[in-house]
């Protein structure tokens, strides 16, 4: 799941009512907000687009969605019996192009920062994650709406082709690879030993970090958050708890697009032993993200398609 969520606010809080941000592989490439009133390039290479009407069309599309956004927020607020106050609607819509050529799409909705409903990309039907979304999902899954089928068509025939175009335009930046640095350390807290694996300075953003003990995965009960650095790289820390008498045999495993093999750092007295093992199939996933509100549940675009993550207007 993509971590960024773009809030769409109600008037009176000094924030735009409507924000649309497009990301490719974690890099912001375009942005639209209702206070600025036009779509603008963020990544310099987006200026390479050969279509002179690209920005004009996208601006008009965003402006045309404002009325639908307001209606959608009213539906959401009514379903939760919210008559006033500050509330946000969120949508994360996207497609992935993987290293083996396979693709995947997803569509997720939120309200006030909590999951609302989600698309099953295998069956192409929508599932309600809260009771308040039941009416909307039933309608979207009906033979009359077939929203899931339309979403599949959008992802396969619009989103993926545009993702491929963006990858060409931004090849120099998107293909950049920066190897991660890895440091392991321990900390005793109330008689419990915590092992930390700090992975930092890597690019692109996607990374898989885990602890193992003698080849068996050790679960981490702390949330894993990939955080940005000021230089455009990323960092993450993964922590596990171990008993004082069970400290041997632990190692941190890191898979990243910049590595030809899994990077393994053993925890021990020196905390400095590095070892490489063959990568067992880590995926190099390229993502295209777009935050976008819609008036009729789905809007199908033939240009500017990124992952759509904006306010949304479910029809109930």
N, C-alpha and C positions, 0 to 999 in steps of 0.2 A: 504494500500500500504506500502511495505517495504521501510524504509527510506534510507538504505545504498545503494549507487550506486558506483560501482567500475569502475574507469576510465581506459580506454585502450588508451595509448598515441601513437603518432607517434614518430619516432626516433628523437633524438637530444634534448630532454628536460630532460634527466637524469632520466626518469621514465621507468618502464617496458612497453613493448608493450602490454603485455597480462597478466592479473591477474584473477585468479579464487579463490574465497573465499566461503567456505561452512559454513553455520550457522544452528544450531538446537536450536530453542526457544531462539534466540538472542545470543547464545554462538558460537563463532567461533571454528570450529572443525578441518578444514583442509584448506590448502592454497597452491596455486601454482602461481608462477610468472616466466615470461620468463627469467629474469636475474638469478634466482636460478636454474631453469631448472628441477625441480622435485617437485612432490606432497609431502607435509610433514604434519604430524599430529600437531595440535595446542592444542586441548584438550587432557589432559593426558589419558583419558579413551578411546580415539581412538586407542591406542596401544593394546586394547583388541581384535581388529578384528582378527578373526580366520583364515582368508584367507591370506596366506603369500605373495601372488602375488598382493594384493590389491593396494599397492602403486606403484608397477612397472607398472601395467596396466593403472592406472590413469595417471601416468607420460607420458606414451606413447600416451595416448589419447590426452592429452593437447598438447604435442609436434606436433602431427599430425594435430592439428587444426590451427596451426599458419598460414599456407598458405591460408586457407579459411578465416581467420580473415583479412588478408591483402586485399584479394579480396573483402570482404564485406565492408571494410572501403572505398575502392575505389568507390564501387557502391554508398555508402551513400554520399561521398563527391561530386561525379558527380551529384547526384540528387539535391544537393543544390548549384551546380556551384562553389564548393570549390576546387580550384586547388592546394592549398598549405596551410600551417599553422598547428596549433595544434588543433586536433579534437579528440573527444572520441565517441565510440559506447558503449552502455550499454544494458544489458539484465537482467531482474529479472524474474526468473522462479521458481515456487515453488508449494508446496502442503501443505495443512493444515489438521490436524487430530484433530477434536473437541471432547469436553468432552462427547457429546451424541453419538459419534461413526460416525458421518457424516464426509465427506471429501470434500475438495475443492481444485481446482488447479488454477493457474493463470500464465500468460505469458505476460510480458510487455517489450517494447523496448524504448530506448531513444537515442538521438543523441545530443551531446554537451549540455547535462544536461536538455534537453527538451523532452517531450513525443513524441513518433514517431508513434507507433502502439500498439494495445493491443488485447488480446484474450478474447472473450466473453465465459466464462466458462459454460454458460447455452446452448448456441447454437453451441459452438465449431467452431466459425468462427473468423477471424481476422478483425479488423477495423482500418482503417487509421485515425490517429489523426492529420495529416498534409497532404497537397496535395502531397508532395514528396513521401509519402508511398503508394499512390494509386496503382501504378503498382505492387508493391510487394504483397500487400494484395489480389489483384485480382488474381494473379497467385497462391498464397498459398491457396486461397479458391476454386480454380478450381477443377473440377472432377479428373483431372490428378494428382494434388498435394495432395489434401485432408489433408493439414497440420493440420487442427484442429482436425480431427479424430485421427491422429497419436499422436498429443499432448495429447488427452484424454487417449489414450492407455498408453502412457508413464506415465502420472500422476497416473492413477489408478493401473497399473500393475507393475510399477517400482519404482516410487517415493514414494508412500505410503508404500509399503513393506520395502523399505530401511529406511524410517523414523521410522517404528516400530522397526527395528533392532537397530538404533541409540538410541532410547529411552531406550532400554534394556541395551546397553553398558554404557550409561551415566545416568542411573536412579538416582544414588545418587545425582548428581549435578542438573540434570534437574527437579527432584521432589522437590528440595529445595523451601521453601516458606518463605518469609520475609514480615511481615505485614508493611503496609505503615504508616508513620506519616503524619498527616494533620494539617495545620495551615492556618487560614483565617485572612486576614487583609484588610484594606482599604487605599486608597490614593486619595487625592484631586488634580486634575490636571486641571488648567484653568476653575475652576467652575464645573468640572465633577468628580463624585465619581467613582473610579475604585475599584472593589472588586477582591482581589487576593485569589486564593486557591492553596496553595503550598503543593504538595504531594511528599514525599521524602522517601528514604531508603527502597524501595520495590523491591521485586523479586518474580516471573519473570517479564519481561519487560511489557507485555500487561496489560493495565489498562484503565478503562473508568472513566473519571472525567468530571463532568458538574455542572453548577449552576442551581438551580431552585428557583422560587418565588411562594410560596404557592402551590407547586405541579406542576407548569408549567415550562417547560424548558426555560432557558434564553440563547440566542445565544451568543457565544463568537466570536468576529470579529478578534481576534488575533490567529495566527497559534499555534497549540498545538504541542510542540516538547518534546518527551521523551528523556531525556539526561542521559548519564551514570555517575555514581559516581566512585570514585577511588577504592571503596571496592567491586565493582561488582554489586551493587544495582543501582536503577534508580530514577529519579526525573522528575516532570512535574509541570508546573504552568499554571493554567487556569484563565483568567481575563475577567470580564464583566464590562460594564459601566452602571451606574444607575443614575437616577435623584436624586438630593439632597432630594427632598420631597418623594422619593419612595424607601426608604432604608430598610424598614421592610419586614420580611418574606422571606429573601434570605437565602439559605443554599447550601453548597457544598456537592455533592454526589459522592462517590468513590466506584467503583466495582473492585475487584481484586481477583485473584485465592487464595490468602492467607486468604480471608475473607469469612466467612460463610454467612454473611449478608452485605447488603449495609451499608457503613459507611457514616453517615450524620453529618456534622458539621454546625451548624447554625451561621450566622453572626449576631452579636449584640454588645452591649457595651463591654462585657467581651471577646468576640471572643473565648470562651472556651467551649461552650456547645457541648457535643458530644452525639449523639443519633444513635442507630442502628435500621435499618428496614430490613425486609426480602428482600433478593436478588430476583429480578424478572427476573432471567434467564441470568445472565452474563455468557459469554462463556469462558471456559478455552481453549484457542487455542494454540496448539503446532505447530511451524512452522519449516520447513526445507528449507534452502535457498541455492541457488547455483548460482554463477556467471560464465557464461560459453559462449564461442564463438562457433559458429558452421559453418561448411563449407557448409552444404546443408540445411540450415534453421532449421533443427532439427537433433539432434544426439541422438540416443537411447542407453542408457547404461544399463548394467545389474548389475553394481556395482558402488559404490561411488556416488549414486544419492542424491543430495541435491538440494537446489534450485539453479538454474543456473542463475547466474547474472554476465555475462561477456560480452566481446565484442561479436558481432554477425555479421553474414554475410548473409543478405537477398539476395535471388536470384531474380533479377529483370528481 
